[in-house]
Structures are given as C-alpha cells and as structure tokens.
C-alpha cells in the first residue's frame, strides 16, 4: 500500500543568542510515494549499535529524494530519517531507515 510522504529538508543555523538551531523547511514541494513497513528486529539492533534507533523502513522507487536528518510527514505522523540506502547504486529503489517521532 503506497502512501504519500512530504519531505521537510533540514536546515541548521544559529539563533540570536548564538545557539545552534535546526529547522525543517516543509514547503511540500518534494513528495515520496512509498511503502511504509515496521523495521525487523535485526534492522533495529543493527541501527541501535551505531546510536541511530529506527522504528520503520520506507521503500521508494528511484533515486533518493531525502537525506539523513530530513523529516518525512505522512498525515499526522512524522518520521526522522536516520539513514538512506540505495541498493545496487542503480537508482531503482531507495530504502529510508526512519524513526517515528511524536515530539516534533
């Protein structure tokens, strides 16, 4: 079952007090039409070892349209991209390893 995910690009900067700030540009210009699935226990354990917990994988056709630290939105659900994998480097499919976040 395909779902539409809107990509919010991560931009970083410094606020007026000199503190680092992350903002997400959600102009809804980039849309990913992809499949959402629960991450397997093996995938969760592998990503947990490198300090990037994941809860789901999102599989899309084509080249990557989002990068690490970007945010994907589907309805009222938000997913933080922890990693991007393009198997075979042929541009056929892209796997996004994401963590569902309710606090952003």
Rosetta silent file (secondary structure, phi, psi, omega in degrees, C-alpha in Angstrom):
SEQUENCE: XXXXXXXXXXXXXXXXXXXXXXXXXXXXXXXXXXXXXXXXXXXXXXXXXXXXXXXXXXXXXXXXXXXXXXXXXXXXXXXXXXXXXXXXXXXXXXXXXXXXXXXX
SCORE:     score description
SCORE:     0.000 S_00000001
   1 L     0.000  115.199 -179.176    0.000    0.000    0.000 S_00000001
   2 E   -80.198  143.332  177.099    1.628    3.190   -1.197 S_00000001
   3 E  -130.738  155.393  176.946    1.470    6.354    0.884 S_00000001
   4 E   -94.779  127.813  177.749    2.495    9.929    0.171 S_00000001
   5 E  -117.751  129.348  176.390    5.298   11.329    2.318 S_00000001
   6 E   -93.089  133.530 -177.857    6.201   15.013    2.240 S_00000001
   7 E   -93.442  125.803  173.788    9.903   15.770    2.624 S_00000001
   8 E  -110.691  110.794 -178.532   10.920   18.564    5.003 S_00000001
   9 E   -71.779  139.910  179.964   14.575   19.436    4.421 S_00000001
  10 E   -86.243  127.758  173.753   16.679   20.101    7.497 S_00000001
  11 E  -122.659  139.599  179.897   18.388   23.462    7.681 S_00000001
  12 E  -120.499  157.344 -179.624   20.668   24.438   10.518 S_00000001
  13 E  -169.233 -158.833 -178.957   21.876   27.762   11.714 S_00000001
  14 E  -128.608  135.096  178.572   22.422   29.937   14.752 S_00000001
  15 L   -82.411 -175.693 -177.952   19.752   31.870   16.645 S_00000001
  16 L   -62.549  -22.780 -179.904   20.087   35.391   18.057 S_00000001
  17 L   -95.392    3.747  178.711   21.777   34.073   21.208 S_00000001
  18 L    85.767   12.034  179.958   24.394   32.091   19.289 S_00000001
  19 L   -92.610  144.630  178.343   22.829   28.690   19.900 S_00000001
  20 E   -68.428  141.228 -177.333   22.600   26.103   17.120 S_00000001
  21 E  -133.588  136.995  173.202   19.096   25.700   15.688 S_00000001
  22 E  -108.537  132.250  176.615   17.581   23.054   13.402 S_00000001
  23 E  -128.915  152.160  178.068   14.613   23.986   11.258 S_00000001
  24 E  -114.374  122.367  179.576   12.591   21.968    8.799 S_00000001
  25 E   -88.163  101.615 -175.465   11.540   23.583    5.537 S_00000001
  26 L  -107.714   68.058  179.359    8.161   21.954    4.828 S_00000001
  27 L   -85.112   -0.625  177.665    7.043   23.602    1.607 S_00000001
  28 L    59.450   29.868  178.423    5.568   20.252    0.422 S_00000001
  29 L   -86.000  -27.387  179.426    7.347   20.531   -2.930 S_00000001
  30 L  -106.958  122.699 -179.640    9.013   17.108   -2.702 S_00000001
  31 E  -122.253  134.668  175.126    6.686   14.124   -2.328 S_00000001
  32 E  -108.337  125.739  176.735    7.715   10.497   -1.942 S_00000001
  33 E  -102.236   98.315 -167.595    5.170    7.876   -3.000 S_00000001
  34 E  -139.679  176.930  179.715    6.446    4.892   -0.995 S_00000001
  35 E  -107.437  131.602  179.122    5.678    1.847    1.138 S_00000001
  36 E  -101.979  134.032  178.785    5.930    2.025    4.947 S_00000001
  37 E  -142.491  151.902  174.053    6.894   -1.075    6.944 S_00000001
  38 E   -66.898  141.563  175.804    7.891   -1.906   10.516 S_00000001
  39 L   -72.546  143.601  178.237   11.629   -2.435   10.910 S_00000001
  40 L   -74.296  159.653  177.406   12.670   -6.002   11.629 S_00000001
  41 H   -58.086  -34.130  178.820   14.346   -6.812   14.960 S_00000001
  42 H   -67.325  -41.786  177.514   17.637   -7.372   13.110 S_00000001
  43 H   -64.761  -42.582  179.044   17.454   -3.923   11.472 S_00000001
  44 H   -60.641  -44.151 -179.138   16.585   -2.296   14.787 S_00000001
  45 H   -65.407  -40.401 -179.687   19.540   -3.985   16.514 S_00000001
  46 H   -63.629  -43.953 -179.238   21.955   -3.015   13.724 S_00000001
  47 H   -75.333  -27.051  177.237   20.939    0.666   13.821 S_00000001
  48 H   -66.743  -32.971 -179.706   20.874    0.689   17.630 S_00000001
  49 H   -65.799  -28.118  179.825   24.559   -0.291   17.622 S_00000001
  50 L  -103.182   21.506  173.714   25.504    2.911   15.774 S_00000001
  51 L    63.867   31.516  175.803   23.332    5.072   18.055 S_00000001
  52 L  -130.910   84.937 -176.946   20.599    5.721   15.464 S_00000001
  53 L   -66.600  141.139  176.608   17.414    3.969   16.604 S_00000001
  54 L  -125.813  156.373  176.355   14.849    3.181   13.907 S_00000001
  55 L  -121.846  -25.989 -175.852   11.242    2.055   14.045 S_00000001
  56 E  -141.253  164.012  167.652   10.287    1.771   10.364 S_00000001
  57 E  -122.153  145.642  177.905   11.632    1.432    6.858 S_00000001
  58 E  -124.506  123.818 -177.711   10.231    3.319    3.876 S_00000001
  59 E  -110.699  127.229 -176.880   10.890    1.932    0.393 S_00000001
  60 E  -126.879  151.892  173.749   10.634    4.236   -2.618 S_00000001
  61 E   -85.494  141.931  175.300   11.275    3.799   -6.325 S_00000001
  62 L    97.079 -172.466  179.844   14.045    5.832   -7.880 S_00000001
  63 L   -69.039  157.841  178.020   16.921    7.934   -6.605 S_00000001
  64 L   -60.808  135.040  177.302   16.915    9.310   -3.028 S_00000001
  65 L  -111.419   -7.085  177.832   14.745   12.396   -2.569 S_00000001
  66 L  -131.872  158.666 -179.824   15.520   12.846    1.130 S_00000001
  67 L  -122.923  171.441  175.342   18.754   12.785    3.103 S_00000001
  68 L   -56.986  143.851 -178.634   19.772   11.914    6.637 S_00000001
  69 L    78.780   -5.030  174.170   18.320   14.351    9.217 S_00000001
  70 L   -75.875  168.814 -178.710   15.381   15.247    6.948 S_00000001
  71 E  -122.113  133.954  176.534   11.835   14.717    8.144 S_00000001
  72 E  -109.396  133.650 -178.585    9.112   12.775    6.314 S_00000001
  73 E  -119.898  130.651  176.274    5.463   13.552    7.044 S_00000001
  74 E  -132.206  103.460 -175.669    2.525   11.281    6.249 S_00000001
  75 L    66.636 -123.221  178.026   -0.752   12.697    7.529 S_00000001
  76 L  -101.646   10.738  178.324   -0.179   13.499   11.195 S_00000001
  77 E   -98.175  139.206  179.803    2.770   11.075   11.534 S_00000001
  78 E  -122.807  136.819 -177.954    6.349   12.357   11.404 S_00000001
  79 E  -126.085  131.660  179.217    9.426   10.292   10.651 S_00000001
  80 E   -97.151  122.386 -176.686   13.040   11.358   11.208 S_00000001
  81 E   -76.156  117.521  178.770   15.408    9.951    8.551 S_00000001
  82 E   -94.322  -29.950 -178.728   18.299    8.143   10.231 S_00000001
  83 E  -162.020  154.711  179.809   19.817    6.609    7.092 S_00000001
  84 E  -128.604  131.956  179.680   19.378    6.263    3.356 S_00000001
  85 E  -129.255  131.376  176.803   20.368    3.200    1.337 S_00000001
  86 L  -116.411   90.056 -174.773   20.305    2.867   -2.439 S_00000001
  87 H   -59.395  131.924  177.368   20.815   -0.878   -3.091 S_00000001
  88 H    78.753  -10.797  179.879   22.945   -1.559   -6.133 S_00000001
  89 H    54.451   32.863 -179.662   23.537    2.165   -6.761 S_00000001
  90 L  -104.741   -6.476 -179.903   21.372    1.886   -9.903 S_00000001
  91 L    78.939   17.494 -179.938   18.648    4.336   -8.920 S_00000001
  92 L   -84.137  -45.173 -179.106   15.928    1.701   -8.961 S_00000001
  93 E  -139.009  155.781  174.850   14.946    1.751   -5.291 S_00000001
  94 E  -132.877  134.901  176.478   15.755    3.699   -2.147 S_00000001
  95 E  -110.743  124.043  175.425   15.352    2.483    1.427 S_00000001
  96 E  -103.951  125.434  175.673   14.896    5.105    4.135 S_00000001
  97 E   -96.474  116.020 -170.130   15.595    3.978    7.703 S_00000001
  98 E  -128.541  157.787  173.619   13.417    6.200    9.888 S_00000001
  99 E  -116.876  124.691  177.801   12.380    6.753   13.469 S_00000001
 100 E   -74.786  130.070 -177.274    8.769    7.748   14.105 S_00000001
 101 E  -123.373  132.815  176.778    8.682   10.796   16.353 S_00000001
 102 L  -103.273   -8.808 -174.850    5.684   12.212   18.187 S_00000001
 103 L   -97.262    3.066  179.712    7.588   15.060   19.841 S_00000001
 104 L  -111.675    0.000    0.000    8.472   17.054   16.678 S_00000001
